[in-house]
Amino acid sequence: DIFVAAISQGVDICIEDRAAENIRRHVPDWYVKAIAAHGLVLFPVSVKKRVVAMIYADADSPDRLRYAPEELNLLRTLRNQAVLAIMHQA
């Protein structure tokens, strides 16, 4: 399950086409039934090695989620700023 992997392993996941054969089995049924998106990104937000939130985005068109490495770095920066803000409030 892509959500469990993102949370338990703390990894960023970017899927352009969730219907792709090698991806389809990792996308939970509840997500497929609830969300019509073709692609998605997951960026777990971890504080003190615990995931406390997740940045999620999806798109109807697979090509909308093709990010250049610089764009992925900007998304990671956004996540890191969220972590700093959460830690500042604690």
Backbone as a chain_set.jsonl record, in Angstrom:
{"seq": "DIFVAAISQGVDICIEDRAAENIRRHVPDWYVKAIAAHGLVLFPVSVKKRVVAMIYADADSPDRLRYAPEELNLLRTLRNQAVLAIMHQA", "coords": {"N": [[0.856, -1.176, 0.0], [0.677, 2.133, -0.946], [0.308, 4.305, 0.768], [0.836, 3.335, 3.339], [3.511, 2.648, 2.942], [4.648, 5.188, 2.477], [4.244, 6.382, 4.967], [5.297, 4.526, 6.929], [7.913, 4.114, 6.038], [8.764, 6.635, 5.624], [9.07, 7.825, 3.114], [9.064, 9.779, 0.105], [6.58, 9.766, -2.373], [5.828, 9.622, -5.747], [3.535, 9.257, -8.157], [2.783, 8.894, -11.427], [0.87, 7.565, -12.988], [-1.585, 5.835, -11.67], [-2.853, 3.591, -12.571], [-1.042, 2.054, -13.869], [0.499, -1.062, -14.558], [2.535, -2.02, -12.789], [2.091, -0.462, -10.584], [-0.594, -0.442, -9.839], [-1.396, -2.58, -8.064], [-0.485, -1.684, -5.642], [-1.992, 0.4, -4.83], [-4.538, 1.203, -2.658], [-7.868, -0.198, -2.531], [-9.885, 1.43, -1.384], [-8.992, 3.966, -1.974], [-9.015, 4.031, -4.79], [-11.778, 3.77, -5.251], [-12.742, 6.107, -4.07], [-11.363, 8.337, -5.089], [-10.87, 9.856, -8.178], [-8.529, 10.443, -9.438], [-5.671, 10.214, -11.612], [-2.977, 10.345, -11.076], [-0.696, 10.869, -8.301], [0.927, 12.488, -5.514], [2.806, 11.969, -2.571], [4.027, 13.272, 0.361], [5.414, 12.627, 3.254], [5.23, 14.2, 6.446], [7.43, 14.441, 8.889], [8.121, 14.545, 12.328], [10.435, 14.393, 14.797], [11.004, 11.73, 14.059], [8.463, 10.695, 13.66], [5.596, 10.393, 11.711], [3.476, 13.044, 11.25], [1.807, 14.323, 9.587], [0.753, 14.643, 6.14], [1.683, 15.731, 2.965], [-0.3, 15.98, 0.227], [-1.127, 15.573, -3.155], [-3.037, 15.458, -6.158], [-3.838, 14.541, -9.563], [-5.816, 14.699, -12.526], [-4.764, 14.088, -14.975], [-2.089, 12.144, -16.078], [0.328, 13.356, -17.006], [0.44, 15.769, -15.691], [1.712, 15.466, -13.312], [4.385, 15.148, -13.71], [7.287, 15.928, -12.542], [10.092, 18.057, -12.617], [13.435, 17.53, -11.388], [14.19, 19.817, -9.89], [11.73, 20.899, -9.207], [10.667, 18.901, -7.581], [12.453, 19.147, -5.491], [11.668, 21.643, -4.54], [9.126, 21.009, -3.548], [9.907, 19.32, -1.494], [11.249, 21.165, 0.064], [9.079, 22.745, 0.857], [7.779, 20.863, 2.479], [9.77, 20.54, 4.442], [9.774, 23.084, 5.556], [7.26, 23.068, 6.702], [7.693, 21.136, 8.682], [9.55, 22.505, 10.287], [7.905, 24.625, 11.161], [5.972, 23.227, 12.638], [7.582, 22.106, 14.631], [8.423, 24.42, 15.863], [6.11, 25.289, 17.099], [5.731, 23.402, 19.023]], "CA": [[0.0, 0.0, 0.0], [1.534, 3.313, -1.084], [0.172, 5.184, 1.93], [1.579, 2.692, 4.424], [4.93, 2.778, 2.623], [5.055, 6.577, 2.7], [4.245, 6.661, 6.407], [6.193, 3.657, 7.701], [9.291, 4.259, 5.596], [9.088, 8.06, 5.53], [9.541, 8.103, 1.758], [8.233, 10.563, -0.806], [6.077, 8.932, -3.463], [5.253, 10.354, -6.876], [2.975, 8.292, -9.098], [2.192, 9.577, -12.578], [-0.297, 6.822, -13.471], [-1.885, 4.806, -10.683], [-3.37, 2.409, -13.255], [0.072, 1.305, -14.458], [0.499, -2.438, -14.059], [3.444, -2.198, -11.655], [1.642, 0.406, -9.49], [-2.009, -0.708, -9.515], [-1.592, -3.462, -6.904], [-0.051, -0.999, -4.425], [-2.964, 1.465, -4.526], [-5.653, 0.546, -1.968], [-9.201, -0.125, -3.144], [-10.653, 2.568, -0.876], [-8.551, 5.158, -2.685], [-9.508, 3.931, -6.167], [-13.222, 4.016, -5.223], [-13.061, 7.456, -3.586], [-10.661, 9.392, -5.811], [-10.781, 9.55, -9.607], [-7.259, 10.954, -9.955], [-4.787, 9.262, -12.286], [-1.656, 10.421, -10.475], [-0.676, 11.485, -6.982], [2.197, 12.601, -4.802], [2.72, 11.892, -1.113], [5.235, 13.711, 1.054], [5.163, 12.569, 4.694], [5.79, 15.252, 7.288], [7.882, 13.747, 10.093], [8.694, 15.318, 13.429], [11.054, 13.468, 15.747], [10.886, 10.391, 13.473], [7.066, 10.263, 13.627], [4.82, 11.09, 10.693], [2.374, 13.76, 11.876], [0.96, 14.851, 8.518], [1.203, 14.262, 4.81], [1.336, 16.623, 1.863], [-0.901, 15.144, -0.809], [-1.659, 16.25, -4.335], [-3.38, 14.518, -7.218], [-4.147, 15.146, -10.852], [-6.601, 13.856, -13.428], [-3.942, 13.74, -16.132], [-0.767, 11.68, -15.621], [1.43, 14.261, -17.342], [0.438, 16.918, -14.779], [2.559, 15.158, -12.159], [5.779, 14.923, -14.114], [8.053, 17.015, -11.954], [11.541, 18.13, -12.817], [14.108, 17.385, -10.087], [14.152, 21.088, -9.151], [10.37, 21.053, -8.669], [10.567, 17.976, -6.451], [13.207, 19.762, -4.389], [10.825, 22.707, -3.981], [8.106, 20.345, -2.724], [10.585, 18.866, -0.269], [11.486, 22.372, 0.859], [7.784, 23.057, 1.467], [7.586, 19.913, 3.566], [10.728, 20.859, 5.499], [9.287, 24.299, 6.213], [6.13, 22.628, 7.548], [8.302, 20.485, 9.838], [10.093, 23.573, 11.154], [6.785, 25.344, 11.771], [5.375, 22.351, 13.655], [8.532, 22.013, 15.753], [8.441, 25.728, 16.539], [4.892, 25.388, 17.901], [5.743, 22.386, 20.086]], "C": [[0.905, 1.243, 0.0], [1.465, 4.234, 0.126], [0.932, 4.624, 3.123], [3.079, 2.83, 4.185], [5.424, 4.192, 2.902], [5.187, 6.875, 4.186], [5.297, 5.828, 7.137], [7.662, 3.816, 7.311], [9.719, 5.717, 5.478], [9.593, 8.459, 4.16], [8.535, 8.949, 0.979], [7.831, 9.665, -1.964], [5.433, 9.825, -4.503], [4.815, 9.326, -7.912], [2.282, 9.06, -10.217], [0.912, 8.898, -13.031], [-0.59, 5.667, -12.527], [-2.456, 3.536, -11.298], [-2.271, 1.587, -13.923], [0.168, -0.055, -13.78], [1.369, -2.626, -12.816], [3.046, -1.367, -10.432], [0.28, -0.026, -8.947], [-2.196, -1.534, -8.251], [-1.201, -2.803, -5.582], [-0.997, 0.134, -4.001], [-4.19, 0.809, -3.887], [-7.005, 0.782, -2.657], [-9.99, 1.088, -2.675], [-10.273, 3.847, -1.607], [-9.108, 5.166, -4.107], [-10.995, 4.253, -6.223], [-13.564, 5.463, -4.891], [-12.501, 8.573, -4.453], [-10.476, 8.975, -7.267], [-9.448, 9.976, -10.225], [-6.427, 9.846, -10.598], [-3.394, 9.244, -11.673], [-1.724, 11.094, -9.122], [0.744, 11.585, -6.454], [1.912, 12.593, -3.306], [4.064, 12.302, -0.529], [4.937, 13.666, 2.555], [5.888, 13.688, 5.435], [6.139, 14.593, 8.628], [8.506, 14.716, 11.079], [9.177, 14.313, 14.464], [10.804, 12.019, 15.347], [9.469, 9.818, 13.508], [6.333, 11.076, 12.574], [3.598, 11.704, 11.366], [1.401, 14.341, 10.847], [1.492, 14.345, 7.188], [0.763, 15.335, 3.829], [0.902, 15.721, 0.722], [-1.36, 16.034, -1.949], [-2.014, 15.184, -5.348], [-3.716, 15.28, -8.485], [-4.935, 14.156, -11.701], [-5.784, 13.347, -14.601], [-2.553, 13.319, -15.657], [0.37, 12.653, -15.904], [1.485, 15.492, -16.451], [1.359, 16.698, -13.579], [3.978, 14.768, -12.554], [6.594, 16.123, -13.65], [9.524, 16.92, -12.342], [12.19, 17.977, -11.439], [14.072, 18.662, -9.249], [12.781, 21.304, -8.511], [10.156, 20.115, -7.484], [11.324, 18.524, -5.247], [12.416, 20.893, -3.75], [9.712, 22.118, -3.113], [8.706, 19.834, -1.417], [10.895, 20.051, 0.653], [10.206, 22.804, 1.562], [7.527, 22.145, 2.66], [8.512, 20.238, 4.736], [10.342, 22.123, 6.251], [8.109, 23.975, 7.131], [6.661, 21.968, 8.818], [8.84, 21.527, 10.807], [8.976, 24.328, 11.869], [6.145, 24.507, 12.877], [6.293, 22.257, 14.87], [8.583, 23.309, 16.543], [7.237, 25.88, 17.476], [4.897, 24.429, 19.092], [6.436, 22.877, 21.333]], "O": [[1.788, 1.376, 0.847], [2.457, 4.876, 0.473], [1.601, 5.369, 3.839], [3.835, 3.099, 5.118], [6.488, 4.379, 3.491], [6.13, 7.542, 4.612], [6.104, 6.376, 7.888], [8.551, 3.67, 8.15], [10.895, 6.006, 5.259], [10.451, 9.334, 4.045], [7.324, 8.843, 1.173], [8.644, 8.896, -2.476], [4.601, 10.675, -4.185], [5.643, 8.61, -8.475], [1.315, 9.785, -9.982], [-0.039, 9.575, -13.421], [0.079, 4.635, -12.577], [-2.537, 2.509, -10.625], [-2.549, 0.527, -14.485], [-0.055, -0.178, -12.576], [0.969, -3.326, -11.886], [3.61, -1.553, -9.354], [0.04, 0.021, -7.741], [-3.07, -1.224, -7.442], [-1.548, -3.309, -4.515], [-0.818, 0.744, -2.946], [-4.819, -0.05, -4.505], [-7.238, 1.821, -3.275], [-10.69, 1.714, -3.471], [-11.118, 4.712, -1.838], [-9.614, 6.187, -4.574], [-11.439, 4.937, -7.145], [-14.565, 5.991, -5.375], [-13.101, 9.644, -4.545], [-9.988, 7.882, -7.554], [-9.277, 9.867, -11.439], [-6.476, 8.69, -10.176], [-2.702, 8.229, -11.745], [-2.683, 11.804, -8.82], [1.641, 10.863, -6.888], [0.91, 13.138, -2.842], [5.105, 11.746, -0.882], [4.279, 14.565, 3.078], [7.008, 14.063, 5.091], [5.252, 14.233, 9.401], [9.303, 15.582, 10.719], [8.405, 13.483, 14.944], [10.441, 11.187, 16.177], [9.284, 8.606, 13.401], [6.435, 12.302, 12.544], [2.788, 11.001, 11.972], [0.31, 14.791, 11.196], [2.541, 13.704, 7.122], [-0.381, 15.789, 3.855], [1.632, 14.822, 0.305], [-1.913, 17.113, -1.732], [-1.379, 14.131, -5.402], [-3.859, 16.502, -8.477], [-4.747, 12.943, -11.607], [-6.082, 12.291, -15.158], [-1.906, 14.056, -14.913], [1.295, 12.757, -15.098], [2.492, 16.199, -16.456], [1.739, 17.657, -12.907], [4.682, 14.117, -11.782], [6.592, 17.182, -14.277], [10.108, 15.837, -12.384], [11.554, 18.268, -10.427], [13.937, 18.596, -8.028], [12.685, 21.831, -7.402], [9.531, 20.496, -6.494], [10.876, 18.377, -4.11], [12.486, 21.082, -2.535], [9.391, 22.667, -2.059], [8.075, 19.912, -0.363], [10.809, 19.935, 1.876], [10.239, 23.186, 2.732], [7.108, 22.603, 3.722], [8.086, 20.216, 5.891], [10.562, 22.218, 7.459], [7.983, 24.549, 8.212], [6.141, 22.21, 9.907], [8.609, 21.436, 12.012], [9.095, 24.635, 13.055], [5.814, 25.033, 13.94], [5.83, 22.322, 16.009], [8.768, 23.292, 17.76], [7.336, 26.524, 18.52], [4.155, 24.623, 20.055], [6.53, 22.144, 22.317]]}, "num_chains": 1, "name": "protein.A"}
